[in-house]
């Protein structure tokens, strides 16, 4: 499991656009079509990025992929709490300063 987040896109996307998003760096994703009202249908992308080194890189990659598709934009970004990942694995344990014996 990688970095997980969702993008709500401004409209329904086609199969060709879905392929372009996947090739453009949007990582692994699933889509749902949601009617926001009778006249507007949007697409929700649930993304699970296992390739990016950080959550910020994963989000930037997905946003850049969406920007490459004409007349498509992101209207909402949802980021749930993330599991400990690569960022936490590289962190060192804090060291107590000033504690010791004389």
N, CA and C atoms as an extended XYZ file, in Angstrom:
306
Properties=species:S:1:pos:R:3:atomname:S:1:resname:S:1:resid:I:1 pbc="F F F"
N         0.842       -1.176        0.000 N   UNK     1
C         0.000        0.000        0.000 CA  UNK     1
C         0.885        1.236        0.000 C   UNK     1
N         0.530        2.194       -0.858 N   UNK     2
C         1.313        3.412       -0.972 CA  UNK     2
C         0.595        4.595       -0.363 C   UNK     2
N         0.800        5.743       -0.971 N   UNK     3
C         0.126        6.962       -0.527 CA  UNK     3
C        -1.257        7.001       -1.162 C   UNK     3
N        -2.283        7.166       -0.336 N   UNK     4
C        -3.664        7.082       -0.780 CA  UNK     4
C        -4.321        8.452       -0.670 C   UNK     4
N        -5.022        8.845       -1.738 N   UNK     5
C        -5.776       10.094       -1.740 CA  UNK     5
C        -6.790       10.049       -2.874 C   UNK     5
N        -7.703       11.006       -2.898 N   UNK     6
C        -8.735       11.062       -3.933 CA  UNK     6
C        -8.762       12.437       -4.575 C   UNK     6
N        -9.023       12.431       -5.882 N   UNK     7
C        -9.224       13.668       -6.626 CA  UNK     7
C       -10.632       13.644       -7.196 C   UNK     7
N       -11.368       14.718       -7.025 N   UNK     8
C       -12.678       14.860       -7.640 CA  UNK     8
C       -12.477       15.713       -8.881 C   UNK     8
N       -12.736       15.122      -10.045 N   UNK     9
C       -12.504       15.805      -11.311 CA  UNK     9
C       -13.755       16.548      -11.757 C   UNK     9
N       -13.568       17.521      -12.623 N   UNK    10
C       -14.638       18.434      -13.009 CA  UNK    10
C       -15.705       17.824      -13.909 C   UNK    10
N       -15.428       16.647      -14.472 N   UNK    11
C       -16.398       16.020      -15.375 CA  UNK    11
C       -16.111       14.532      -15.489 C   UNK    11
N       -16.981       13.842      -16.216 N   UNK    12
C       -16.763       12.424      -16.487 CA  UNK    12
C       -15.619       12.294      -17.493 C   UNK    12
N       -14.759       11.288      -17.311 N   UNK    13
C       -13.642       11.111      -18.232 CA  UNK    13
C       -13.883        9.910      -19.139 C   UNK    13
N       -13.264        9.958      -20.325 N   UNK    14
C       -13.395        8.875      -21.296 CA  UNK    14
C       -12.329        7.811      -21.032 C   UNK    14
N       -12.442        6.686      -21.731 N   UNK    15
C       -11.433        5.623      -21.613 CA  UNK    15
C       -10.067        6.132      -22.070 C   UNK    15
N       -10.040        6.922      -23.154 N   UNK    16
C        -8.772        7.475      -23.646 CA  UNK    16
C        -8.145        8.409      -22.619 C   UNK    16
N        -8.966        9.213      -21.971 N   UNK    17
C        -8.455       10.120      -20.941 CA  UNK    17
C        -7.967        9.341      -19.724 C   UNK    17
N        -8.642        8.250      -19.403 N   UNK    18
C        -8.208        7.414      -18.284 CA  UNK    18
C        -6.827        6.825      -18.585 C   UNK    18
N        -6.622        6.400      -19.828 N   UNK    19
C        -5.321        5.877      -20.243 CA  UNK    19
C        -4.262        6.965      -20.187 C   UNK    19
N        -4.604        8.168      -20.645 N   UNK    20
C        -3.661        9.289      -20.612 CA  UNK    20
C        -3.271        9.628      -19.178 C   UNK    20
N        -4.218        9.579      -18.260 N   UNK    21
C        -3.919        9.855      -16.853 CA  UNK    21
C        -2.981        8.796      -16.279 C   UNK    21
N        -3.219        7.544      -16.619 N   UNK    22
C        -2.366        6.462      -16.121 CA  UNK    22
C        -0.951        6.590      -16.678 C   UNK    22
N        -0.839        6.925      -17.960 N   UNK    23
C         0.484        7.085      -18.583 CA  UNK    23
C         1.161        8.373      -18.135 C   UNK    23
N         0.370        9.348      -17.712 N   UNK    24
C         0.908       10.647      -17.323 CA  UNK    24
C         1.402       10.721      -15.899 C   UNK    24
N         1.328        9.644      -15.168 N   UNK    25
C         1.889        9.645      -13.820 CA  UNK    25
C         0.876        9.661      -12.699 C   UNK    25
N        -0.372        9.315      -12.967 N   UNK    26
C        -1.384        9.321      -11.913 CA  UNK    26
C        -1.369        8.042      -11.082 C   UNK    26
N        -0.378        7.182      -11.261 N   UNK    27
C        -0.208        5.956      -10.477 CA  UNK    27
C        -1.415        5.034      -10.643 C   UNK    27
N        -1.602        4.123       -9.707 N   UNK    28
C        -2.742        3.210       -9.741 CA  UNK    28
C        -3.970        3.941       -9.223 C   UNK    28
N        -5.060        3.842       -9.975 N   UNK    29
C        -6.277        4.504       -9.515 CA  UNK    29
C        -7.508        3.774      -10.012 C   UNK    29
N        -8.586        3.990       -9.295 N   UNK    30
C        -9.894        3.520       -9.695 CA  UNK    30
C       -10.794        4.730       -9.823 C   UNK    30
N       -11.837        4.617      -10.625 N   UNK    31
C       -12.725        5.762      -10.809 CA  UNK    31
C       -14.166        5.392      -10.503 C   UNK    31
N       -14.913        6.384      -10.081 N   UNK    32
C       -16.355        6.300       -9.896 CA  UNK    32
C       -16.952        7.532      -10.542 C   UNK    32
N       -18.076        7.358      -11.217 N   UNK    33
C       -18.787        8.491      -11.789 CA  UNK    33
C       -19.881        8.879      -10.809 C   UNK    33
N       -19.896       10.152      -10.460 N   UNK    34
C       -20.839       10.639       -9.459 CA  UNK    34
C       -21.700       11.752      -10.037 C   UNK    34
N       -23.003       11.617      -10.002 N   UNK    35
C       -23.842       12.742      -10.425 CA  UNK    35
C       -23.978       13.745       -9.279 C   UNK    35
N       -23.450       14.944       -9.483 N   UNK    36
C       -23.580       15.960       -8.440 CA  UNK    36
C       -24.949       16.613       -8.493 C   UNK    36
N       -25.516       16.658       -9.675 N   UNK    37
C       -26.907       17.050       -9.879 CA  UNK    37
C       -27.317       16.500      -11.241 C   UNK    37
N       -28.520       16.769      -11.680 N   UNK    38
C       -29.014       16.179      -12.925 CA  UNK    38
C       -28.217       16.614      -14.151 C   UNK    38
N       -27.595       17.774      -14.111 N   UNK    39
C       -26.898       18.303      -15.280 CA  UNK    39
C       -25.387       18.083      -15.258 C   UNK    39
N       -24.818       17.740      -14.108 N   UNK    40
C       -23.360       17.650      -13.990 CA  UNK    40
C       -22.951       16.273      -13.455 C   UNK    40
N       -22.076       15.612      -14.193 N   UNK    41
C       -21.508       14.347      -13.742 CA  UNK    41
C       -20.012       14.545      -13.570 C   UNK    41
N       -19.467       14.116      -12.463 N   UNK    42
C       -18.040       14.258      -12.179 CA  UNK    42
C       -17.422       12.875      -11.991 C   UNK    42
N       -16.100       12.833      -11.942 N   UNK    43
C       -15.378       11.581      -11.733 CA  UNK    43
C       -14.557       11.677      -10.464 C   UNK    43
N       -14.642       10.661       -9.636 N   UNK    44
C       -13.820       10.570       -8.435 CA  UNK    44
C       -12.699        9.574       -8.713 C   UNK    44
N       -11.444       10.008       -8.532 N   UNK    45
C       -10.283        9.127       -8.707 CA  UNK    45
C        -9.737        8.760       -7.337 C   UNK    45
N        -9.756        7.481       -7.012 N   UNK    46
C        -9.139        6.981       -5.782 CA  UNK    46
C        -7.755        6.474       -6.153 C   UNK    46
N        -6.717        7.150       -5.676 N   UNK    47
C        -5.345        6.876       -6.086 CA  UNK    47
C        -4.579        6.184       -4.966 C   UNK    47
N        -3.796        5.185       -5.351 N   UNK    48
C        -2.888        4.479       -4.444 CA  UNK    48
C        -1.519        4.479       -5.118 C   UNK    48
N        -0.663        5.414       -4.740 N   UNK    49
C         0.641        5.605       -5.371 CA  UNK    49
C         1.724        4.897       -4.565 C   UNK    49
N         2.262        3.827       -5.138 N   UNK    50
C         3.324        3.074       -4.470 CA  UNK    50
C         4.708        3.433       -4.999 C   UNK    50
N         4.777        4.287       -6.029 N   UNK    51
C         6.060        4.604       -6.657 CA  UNK    51
C         6.693        5.888       -6.140 C   UNK    51
N         5.889        6.850       -5.728 N   UNK    52
C         6.427        8.149       -5.311 CA  UNK    52
C         7.099        8.058       -3.946 C   UNK    52
N         8.205        8.798       -3.773 N   UNK    53
C         8.923        8.738       -2.493 CA  UNK    53
C         8.217        9.465       -1.348 C   UNK    53
N         7.370       10.450       -1.680 N   UNK    54
C         6.657       11.188       -0.637 CA  UNK    54
C         5.207       11.396       -1.054 C   UNK    54
N         4.369       11.718       -0.093 N   UNK    55
C         2.971       12.029       -0.383 CA  UNK    55
C         2.874       13.250       -1.284 C   UNK    55
N         3.687       14.260       -1.019 N   UNK    56
C         3.675       15.476       -1.841 CA  UNK    56
C         4.012       15.150       -3.293 C   UNK    56
N         5.002       14.301       -3.514 N   UNK    57
C         5.359       13.903       -4.878 CA  UNK    57
C         4.215       13.151       -5.546 C   UNK    57
N         3.532       12.301       -4.802 N   UNK    58
C         2.406       11.541       -5.343 CA  UNK    58
C         1.282       12.476       -5.782 C   UNK    58
N         0.959       13.448       -4.944 N   UNK    59
C        -0.107       14.400       -5.272 CA  UNK    59
C         0.293       15.265       -6.456 C   UNK    59
N         1.527       15.776       -6.454 N   UNK    60
C         1.995       16.614       -7.562 CA  UNK    60
C         1.960       15.853       -8.881 C   UNK    60
N         2.331       14.590       -8.865 N   UNK    61
C         2.321       13.767      -10.069 CA  UNK    61
C         0.900       13.598      -10.606 C   UNK    61
N        -0.036       13.325       -9.727 N   UNK    62
C        -1.432       13.152      -10.144 CA  UNK    62
C        -2.015       14.458      -10.674 C   UNK    62
N        -1.731       15.570      -10.006 N   UNK    63
C        -2.233       16.869      -10.469 CA  UNK    63
C        -1.643       17.233      -11.826 C   UNK    63
N        -0.375       16.933      -12.041 N   UNK    64
C         0.267       17.211      -13.329 CA  UNK    64
C        -0.360       16.370      -14.438 C   UNK    64
N        -0.693       15.119      -14.139 N   UNK    65
C        -1.334       14.253      -15.129 CA  UNK    65
C        -2.703       14.793      -15.514 C   UNK    65
N        -3.470       15.261      -14.542 N   UNK    66
C        -4.793       15.835      -14.823 CA  UNK    66
C        -4.654       17.105      -15.659 C   UNK    66
N        -3.651       17.918      -15.380 N   UNK    67
C        -3.450       19.174      -16.110 CA  UNK    67
C        -3.157       18.937      -17.587 C   UNK    67
N        -2.665       17.757      -17.945 N   UNK    68
C        -2.354       17.437      -19.342 CA  UNK    68
C        -3.596       17.094      -20.167 C   UNK    68
N        -4.717       16.809      -19.522 N   UNK    69
C        -5.949       16.450      -20.229 CA  UNK    69
C        -6.747       17.728      -20.479 C   UNK    69
N        -7.064       18.019      -21.756 N   UNK    70
C        -7.800       19.252      -22.071 CA  UNK    70
C        -9.157       19.325      -21.366 C   UNK    70
N        -9.483       20.512      -20.911 N   UNK    71
C       -10.787       20.805      -20.289 CA  UNK    71
C       -11.097       19.944      -19.069 C   UNK    71
N       -10.064       19.523      -18.356 N   UNK    72
C       -10.258       18.734      -17.139 CA  UNK    72
C        -9.538       19.427      -15.998 C   UNK    72
N       -10.188       19.487      -14.858 N   UNK    73
C        -9.562       20.107      -13.689 CA  UNK    73
C        -9.949       19.337      -12.433 C   UNK    73
N        -9.244       19.634      -11.363 N   UNK    74
C        -9.511       19.020      -10.064 CA  UNK    74
C       -10.313       20.008       -9.243 C   UNK    74
N       -11.466       19.572       -8.761 N   UNK    75
C       -12.277       20.463       -7.936 CA  UNK    75
C       -12.135       20.159       -6.450 C   UNK    75
N       -11.584       18.978       -6.119 N   UNK    76
C       -11.424       18.635       -4.707 CA  UNK    76
C       -10.320       17.598       -4.542 C   UNK    76
N        -9.537       17.761       -3.493 N   UNK    77
C        -8.492       16.815       -3.100 CA  UNK    77
C        -8.816       16.339       -1.696 C   UNK    77
N        -8.866       15.022       -1.503 N   UNK    78
C        -9.121       14.448       -0.188 CA  UNK    78
C        -7.949       13.545        0.177 C   UNK    78
N        -7.328       13.832        1.317 N   UNK    79
C        -6.181       13.047        1.775 CA  UNK    79
C        -6.502       12.495        3.164 C   UNK    79
N        -6.768       11.184        3.248 N   UNK    80
C        -7.024       10.592        4.562 CA  UNK    80
C        -5.710       10.426        5.328 C   UNK    80
N        -5.773       10.109        6.611 N   UNK    81
C        -4.537        9.829        7.356 CA  UNK    81
C        -3.753        8.725        6.646 C   UNK    81
N        -2.449        8.901        6.560 N   UNK    82
C        -1.594        7.963        5.835 CA  UNK    82
C        -0.914        6.994        6.795 C   UNK    82
N        -0.723        5.751        6.349 N   UNK    83
C         0.045        4.812        7.175 CA  UNK    83
C         1.510        5.223        7.176 C   UNK    83
N         2.243        4.757        8.142 N   UNK    84
C         3.678        5.038        8.174 CA  UNK    84
C         4.286        4.449        6.915 C   UNK    84
N         5.024        5.282        6.178 N   UNK    85
C         5.566        4.828        4.905 CA  UNK    85
C         7.033        5.133        4.794 C   UNK    85
N         7.451        5.391        3.588 N   UNK    86
C         8.865        5.624        3.302 CA  UNK    86
C         9.402        6.831        4.050 C   UNK    86
N         8.561        7.856        4.209 N   UNK    87
C         9.024        9.054        4.910 CA  UNK    87
C         9.350        8.733        6.371 C   UNK    87
N         8.514        7.934        7.008 N   UNK    88
C         8.727        7.600        8.415 CA  UNK    88
C         9.865        6.595        8.578 C   UNK    88
N        10.066        5.752        7.574 N   UNK    89
C        11.096        4.717        7.678 CA  UNK    89
C        12.495        5.312        7.742 C   UNK    89
N        12.691        6.475        7.110 N   UNK    90
C        14.007        7.091        7.105 CA  UNK    90
C        14.269        7.976        8.299 C   UNK    90
N        13.273        8.193        9.107 N   UNK    91
C        13.436        9.088       10.261 CA  UNK    91
C        14.219        8.389       11.364 C   UNK    91
N        15.052        9.149       12.029 N   UNK    92
C        15.820        8.599       13.142 CA  UNK    92
C        15.053        8.801       14.437 C   UNK    92
N        15.322        7.915       15.405 N   UNK    93
C        14.701        8.072       16.716 CA  UNK    93
C        15.294        9.282       17.405 C   UNK    93
N        14.468       10.042       18.116 N   UNK    94
C        15.004       11.201       18.827 CA  UNK    94
C        15.975       10.763       19.923 C   UNK    94
N        16.963       11.579       20.140 N   UNK    95
C        17.970       11.302       21.163 CA  UNK    95
C        17.762       12.281       22.301 C   UNK    95
N        17.768       11.769       23.522 N   UNK    96
C        17.614       12.638       24.693 CA  UNK    96
C        18.868       13.486       24.841 C   UNK    96
N        18.672       14.779       24.984 N   UNK    97
C        19.791       15.704       25.137 CA  UNK    97
C        19.824       16.176       26.577 C   UNK    97
N        20.990       16.179       27.153 N   UNK    98
C        21.134       16.684       28.510 CA  UNK    98
C        20.881       15.652       29.583 C   UNK    98
N        20.524       14.455       29.204 N   UNK    99
C        20.295       13.408       30.198 CA  UNK    99
C        21.570       12.590       30.321 C   UNK    99
N        21.938       12.277       31.493 N   UNK   100
C        23.140       11.478       31.675 CA  UNK   100
C        23.469       11.341       33.145 C   UNK   100
N        24.530       10.636       33.411 N   UNK   101
C        24.971       10.470       34.794 CA  UNK   101
C        26.314       11.138       34.972 C   UNK   101
N        26.556       11.631       36.136 N   UNK   102
C        27.839       12.271       36.447 CA  UNK   102
C        28.700       11.363       37.247 C   UNK   102
